[in-house]
Amino acid sequence: MNESAPLSSGAIAESRAADFLLSQKFKILDRNWKNRWCEIDIVAEKAGTIHFVEVKFRKTVLYGSGFDYIGSDKQSRLKRAAEMWMLANRRNGDYQIDAISITCNQIDYLENAVVE
């Protein structure tokens, strides 16, 4: 019998984020997409715009929300990852980089979390 490993808190948070996006009428295109240089938690589409979504989970807001952990370095990697996904999937058009912060039972969605 093959026992599967329990899901990590990050995997659970990403599933909750995907469920949230689905409830908001997004279509999930990809999850945990990665190549040798970068990773994207969720790729979704709504109204013709592709949304690259970074998911951050925190047990408490004592040290800030998940949004506080998306620094300039991470923003640069997210921009590069979005461009690579678009190229790899032969997509063009509008896209944006969003973020979801999950703390306990609170889900916060920030559109355009990373801008040029």
N, C-alpha and C positions, 0 to 999 in steps of 0.2 A: 504494500500500500504506500502511495506517495503522499506524504503529508506536506502541504504547502506552508511556507513560512508566513508568519503573521505580517500584515501590512504595516509599514512604518507610518509614523504620524504624518510625514510628508506625502506619502501615497494616499492616505485617507483625506488629507486636506485637498489634494489635487482632484480626487473624486468628488468631493463636496463642491469644489469650484466648478467642475464640469457640469454637475447637476444644476448648480445655480445658473450657469450660462444657458443651459437647455431650457430652464424655466423662464428665461428672458428671451426665448425664441432665437437663440444662436444655434447654428449648426456646427458641431464639432468636426473639424477636418483632420486633426492630428493630436496626439498626446505623447509627451516625452520624446519629441523628435530630437535627434542629436546626430552630430557628425564628430569628427575627431577634435574639433575646436570649440564647439558650443552646444547648448541645449535649449530647447523651448518647451515649457511646461504644457501649454495648451495652444493650439491654433484653431480658431473658430471663425465663422463667417456670419455676418448679418447685414442685410440690405446692401449686398454687393461689396462690402468692405471686409477685408481680412483683419482679424484681431489676433495679435500675438500676446498671450496672457502669461505673465509671471505670477506665480502663486507663492505667497509667503505665509507661513504658519508660525504663530507664537502662542505659547501657553498662557502668557500674561502680557499686559501692556506696561508692566513695570519699567521696561527698558525701551518703550516705544512700540509703535505699531509695525506691522510687516513692511509697510511703505517706507519706513525709516531705514530699512536695510537694503534699499535699492540705490546704492551709491553711484557715482559717476563711472567707476570701473564696470560695474554690472550693467549700467545703461549702455555703455559702448559695446559690450558683448551682446546685449539684447538687439541692438541695432544691426550688428554684423550677422547675428543669427537669423533675424527676419529677412535680411537681404539674401542670405544663403538659402533659406527655405523657399523664398519666391523663385529664385533661380533653379533650384533642384526640382521644383514642382511646376516649372514652366508657367508661372502665374505672373501677371502684371496687373497694374491698377492700384487702387487705393488700399492702403493698409495702415494700421496704427498699433502701437505697443501699449497695452493696458496692464493693470496689476489687480490682483485680488489679495486682500489681507484677511486671514482667518485667525481670530482669537477667541478661544472657547466656542461659544455658539454664535458669535458675531461674524458676518461676512460683509466686508466692505469692498466695493468695486470702484476703481479709479480709471476712468478712460483717459487715454493719452498721457499715461504716466511717464513716458519717455518721449520727448519732442526734440526736434533738431535744434 
